[in-house]
Amino acid sequence: MQQDPAPLTRQLRVHRVRGYTVVEFRGEIDIAAAAAIAPYLDAVTARPGSLIVLDLTHIEFFDCSGLRLLYRARTRVLDRDGRLQLVCAHPLTLRVLRVTGLSRLLPPLATLEEATARPGAASGSL
């Protein structure tokens, strides 16, 4: 597994694993963090045919601003014929994903290994 984390912001790191671009969200993802993360996430999701994993393993707090980031990333990746995986095992965040219906569009996987081992799997359909 190649791991060369590059801190882009306090709340975001990007690295490559098995051909996937892994975007790690870290700490508290609120409106201020989302504003800082959005330009980097847009850059990562701009490439056609990208394989992206959004990793929420290291978050402590996640509000509706974070949900908007996930949905925007999903839309951008699918519009460009890419694949997007979500890694999340935190019970409260999973609950928010379920209650909002985002878990149907972007089914969460438990580990990064699971997300990067499934090259044919993609996020839910539009």
Backbone as numpy.savetxt, mean C-alpha at the origin, in Angstrom:
# Nx Ny Nz CAx CAy CAz Cx Cy Cz
15.82 -11.82 -0.51 14.98 -10.65 -0.51 15.87 -9.41 -0.51
15.70 -8.58 -1.51 16.47 -7.34 -1.58 15.79 -6.31 -0.69
16.57 -5.67 0.16 15.99 -4.67 1.03 16.96 -3.52 1.17
16.65 -2.44 0.50 17.44 -1.24 0.56 16.50 -0.09 0.87
16.00 -0.02 2.13 15.00 0.97 2.44 15.53 2.39 2.28
14.74 3.20 1.67 15.08 4.60 1.52 14.01 5.44 2.21
14.36 6.14 3.27 13.35 6.96 3.92 13.02 8.16 3.06
11.80 8.23 2.61 11.36 9.36 1.81 10.74 10.42 2.71
9.97 9.97 3.67 9.44 10.83 4.72 9.52 10.00 5.99
9.17 10.61 7.11 9.15 9.85 8.36 8.16 8.69 8.29
7.10 8.86 7.51 6.03 7.87 7.46 6.10 6.95 6.25
7.13 7.05 5.43 7.14 6.29 4.19 8.54 5.82 3.84
8.63 4.54 3.48 9.87 3.97 2.94 9.50 3.14 1.72
10.39 3.13 0.76 10.16 2.36 -0.47 11.37 1.48 -0.72
11.13 0.21 -1.04 12.21 -0.70 -1.38 11.66 -1.76 -2.33
12.54 -2.59 -2.88 12.15 -3.62 -3.84 12.30 -5.00 -3.22
11.30 -5.86 -3.49 11.33 -7.25 -3.05 10.74 -8.10 -4.17
11.53 -9.03 -4.70 11.07 -9.98 -5.72 10.32 -9.32 -6.88
10.82 -8.21 -7.35 10.20 -7.53 -8.48 9.08 -6.57 -8.11
8.69 -6.55 -6.86 7.65 -5.63 -6.39 8.28 -4.38 -5.80
7.63 -3.25 -5.99 7.97 -2.04 -5.26 7.14 -2.05 -4.00
7.80 -2.11 -2.85 7.11 -2.16 -1.56 7.11 -0.76 -0.97
5.92 -0.27 -0.70 5.74 1.04 -0.09 5.29 0.81 1.35
6.20 1.06 2.28 5.93 0.86 3.71 5.42 2.15 4.33
4.21 2.09 4.86 3.68 3.19 5.64 4.15 2.97 7.08
4.54 4.04 7.77 5.08 3.91 9.13 4.47 4.96 10.05
4.30 4.57 11.30 3.85 5.52 12.32 2.39 5.88 12.18
2.12 7.17 12.32 0.75 7.67 12.27 0.45 8.23 10.88
-0.58 7.67 10.27 -0.99 8.13 8.94 -2.27 8.95 9.13
-2.08 10.26 9.24 -3.18 11.19 9.41 -3.15 12.18 8.25
-3.90 13.26 8.34 -4.00 14.20 7.23 -2.65 14.83 6.90
-1.85 15.16 7.91 -0.54 15.76 7.66 0.40 14.76 7.00
0.42 13.54 7.50 1.28 12.50 6.91 0.83 12.20 5.49
-0.48 12.13 5.26 -0.99 11.84 3.92 -0.56 12.90 2.92
-0.55 14.15 3.33 -0.10 15.23 2.44 1.37 15.06 2.07
2.18 14.59 3.00 3.60 14.38 2.72 3.83 13.13 1.88
3.01 12.10 2.09 3.17 10.82 1.39 2.66 10.87 -0.05
1.57 11.60 -0.29 0.88 11.57 -1.58 1.79 11.78 -2.80
2.69 12.76 -2.82 3.52 12.93 -4.01 4.42 11.72 -4.30
4.96 11.10 -3.26 5.81 9.92 -3.44 4.99 8.73 -3.91
3.81 8.57 -3.33 2.94 7.47 -3.74 2.48 7.65 -5.18
2.19 8.88 -5.57 1.81 9.16 -6.96 2.94 8.83 -7.93
4.17 9.14 -7.53 5.31 8.84 -8.39 5.49 7.33 -8.57
5.34 6.58 -7.49 5.50 5.13 -7.53 4.40 4.48 -8.37
3.19 5.02 -8.29 2.06 4.41 -8.99 1.87 4.95 -10.41
2.76 5.80 -10.88 2.64 6.39 -12.21 3.16 5.48 -13.32
3.98 4.50 -12.98 4.60 3.65 -14.01 3.62 2.59 -14.50
3.54 2.41 -15.82 2.66 1.37 -16.38 3.14 -0.03 -15.97
2.18 -0.89 -15.66 2.48 -2.29 -15.35 3.21 -2.52 -14.05
3.17 -1.59 -13.15 3.90 -1.72 -11.88 3.34 -2.83 -11.01
4.23 -3.46 -10.26 3.86 -4.41 -9.21 4.14 -3.70 -7.90
3.07 -3.38 -7.17 3.18 -2.57 -5.96 2.62 -3.33 -4.77
3.29 -3.23 -3.64 2.76 -3.71 -2.37 2.71 -2.52 -1.42
1.52 -2.27 -0.87 1.37 -1.28 0.18 1.41 -2.02 1.50
2.42 -1.75 2.31 2.67 -2.48 3.55 2.31 -1.62 4.75
1.26 -2.02 5.47 0.81 -1.29 6.65 1.28 -1.93 7.95
2.26 -2.82 7.88 2.75 -3.54 9.04 3.24 -2.62 10.16
3.82 -1.49 9.78 4.48 -0.63 10.77 3.68 0.62 11.13
2.37 0.61 10.90 1.59 1.78 11.27 1.09 1.67 12.70
0.91 2.83 13.32 0.37 2.91 14.67 -1.03 3.51 14.68
-1.33 4.33 13.68 -2.61 5.01 13.58 -2.90 5.20 12.10
-4.18 5.07 11.74 -4.55 5.14 10.33 -5.96 5.72 10.26
-6.11 6.91 9.66 -7.44 7.50 9.58 -7.93 7.56 8.13
-8.99 8.31 7.89 -9.58 8.35 6.55 -8.62 8.92 5.52
-7.67 9.72 5.94 -6.65 10.22 5.00 -5.84 9.06 4.42
-5.53 8.10 5.27 -4.82 6.90 4.83 -5.67 6.07 3.89
-6.95 5.96 4.19 -7.86 5.22 3.30 -7.88 5.85 1.91
-7.91 7.18 1.86 -7.90 7.87 0.56 -6.61 7.56 -0.21
-5.48 7.51 0.51 -4.22 7.17 -0.14 -4.28 5.77 -0.76
-4.82 4.81 -0.01 -4.92 3.44 -0.51 -5.81 3.37 -1.74
-6.96 4.02 -1.67 -7.89 3.98 -2.79 -7.30 4.66 -4.02
-6.65 5.80 -3.82 -6.02 6.51 -4.95 -4.91 5.65 -5.58
-4.09 5.02 -4.75 -3.02 4.16 -5.27 -3.61 3.01 -6.06
-4.66 2.38 -5.54 -5.32 1.27 -6.22 -5.82 1.70 -7.60
-6.52 2.83 -7.64 -7.06 3.33 -8.90 -5.95 3.61 -9.91
-4.89 4.27 -9.47 -3.79 4.62 -10.37 -3.09 3.37 -10.91
-2.85 2.38 -10.05 -2.17 1.16 -10.49 -3.04 0.38 -11.47
-4.31 0.21 -11.16 -5.20 -0.54 -12.05 -5.39 0.18 -13.39
-5.45 1.50 -13.37 -5.59 2.28 -14.61 -4.38 2.10 -15.52
-3.26 1.71 -14.94 -2.01 1.55 -15.71 -1.65 0.07 -15.88
-2.65 -0.80 -15.72 -2.48 -2.25 -15.91 -1.44 -2.86 -14.99
-1.33 -2.35 -13.79 -0.41 -2.90 -12.81 -1.14 -3.80 -11.82
-0.39 -4.25 -10.83 -0.94 -5.09 -9.76 -0.63 -4.43 -8.43
-1.61 -4.48 -7.54 -1.45 -3.87 -6.23 -1.87 -4.86 -5.15
-1.01 -5.03 -4.16 -1.28 -5.89 -3.01 -1.25 -5.02 -1.76
-2.02 -5.42 -0.77 -2.03 -4.72 0.51 -1.64 -5.70 1.60
-0.71 -5.29 2.47 -0.33 -6.10 3.62 -0.80 -5.37 4.87
-1.64 -6.07 5.64 -2.15 -5.50 6.88 -2.64 -6.62 7.79
-2.17 -6.62 9.01 -2.62 -7.63 9.98 -3.11 -6.98 11.26
-3.07 -5.67 11.35 -3.49 -4.98 12.56 -5.01 -5.02 12.68
-5.54 -5.57 13.77 -6.99 -5.77 13.89 -7.83 -4.51 13.72
-7.41 -3.39 14.29 -8.21 -2.17 14.17 -8.20 -1.63 12.75
-7.06 -1.68 12.10 -6.99 -1.22 10.72 -7.79 -2.15 9.81
-7.70 -3.45 10.05 -8.50 -4.40 9.27 -9.99 -4.11 9.44
-10.38 -3.78 10.64 -11.78 -3.45 10.89 -12.21 -2.23 10.08
-11.38 -1.19 10.06 -11.69 0.01 9.28 -11.79 -0.34 7.80
-10.88 -1.17 7.31 -10.93 -1.58 5.91 -12.22 -2.34 5.60
-12.64 -3.21 6.52 -13.88 -3.97 6.32 -15.11 -3.07 6.37
-15.19 -2.21 7.38 -16.36 -1.34 7.56 -16.54 -0.40 6.36
-15.45 0.08 5.82 -15.54 1.01 4.69 -15.72 0.30 3.35
-15.54 -1.01 3.33 -15.65 -1.77 2.09 -14.38 -1.82 1.28
-13.34 -1.12 1.73 -12.09 -1.12 0.97 -11.44 -2.50 0.95
-11.71 -3.32 1.94 -11.12 -4.67 1.96 -11.65 -5.53 0.81
-12.84 -5.22 0.29 -13.34 -5.95 -0.88 -12.61 -5.54 -2.15
-12.23 -4.28 -2.23 -11.52 -3.78 -3.40 -10.03 -4.06 -3.35
-9.51 -4.12 -2.15 -8.08 -4.30 -1.94 -7.90 -5.30 -0.79
-8.07 -6.59 -1.08 -8.03 -7.61 -0.03 -6.68 -7.64 0.68
-6.69 -7.48 2.01 -5.42 -7.47 2.74 -4.83 -8.87 2.91
-3.53 -8.93 2.80 -2.77 -10.15 3.06 -2.03 -9.96 4.38
-1.68 -11.04 5.04 -1.11 -10.97 6.38 0.38 -10.61 6.40
1.13 -10.99 5.37 2.58 -10.77 5.40 3.10 -10.29 4.06
4.25 -9.66 4.10 4.93 -9.22 2.89 5.32 -10.43 2.03
5.73 -11.51 2.68 6.10 -12.72 1.95 4.92 -13.24 1.14
3.75 -13.24 1.74 2.55 -13.70 1.03 2.24 -12.79 -0.16
2.38 -11.49 0.03 2.08 -10.54 -1.04 3.04 -10.66 -2.22
4.31 -10.89 -1.94 5.30 -10.93 -3.02 5.45 -12.33 -3.62
4.81 -13.32 -3.02 4.89 -14.68 -3.54 3.77 -14.99 -4.54
2.86 -14.06 -4.73 1.69 -14.30 -5.56 1.70 -13.36 -6.76
2.57 -13.62 -7.75 2.70 -12.68 -8.87 1.44 -12.55 -9.71
0.56 -13.53 -9.72 -0.64 -13.44 -10.55 -1.82 -12.80 -9.86
-1.72 -12.57 -8.56 -2.85 -12.02 -7.83 -2.85 -10.48 -7.91
-4.01 -9.93 -8.02 -4.15 -8.49 -8.09 -5.24 -8.05 -7.15
-5.36 -6.74 -6.98 -6.41 -6.22 -6.12 -7.77 -6.47 -6.75
-8.82 -6.28 -5.96 -10.18 -6.51 -6.42 -10.51 -5.69 -7.66
-11.54 -6.09 -8.37 -11.89 -5.41 -9.61 -12.60 -4.09 -9.34
-12.60 -3.27 -10.36 -13.26 -1.95 -10.24 -14.74 -2.09 -10.13
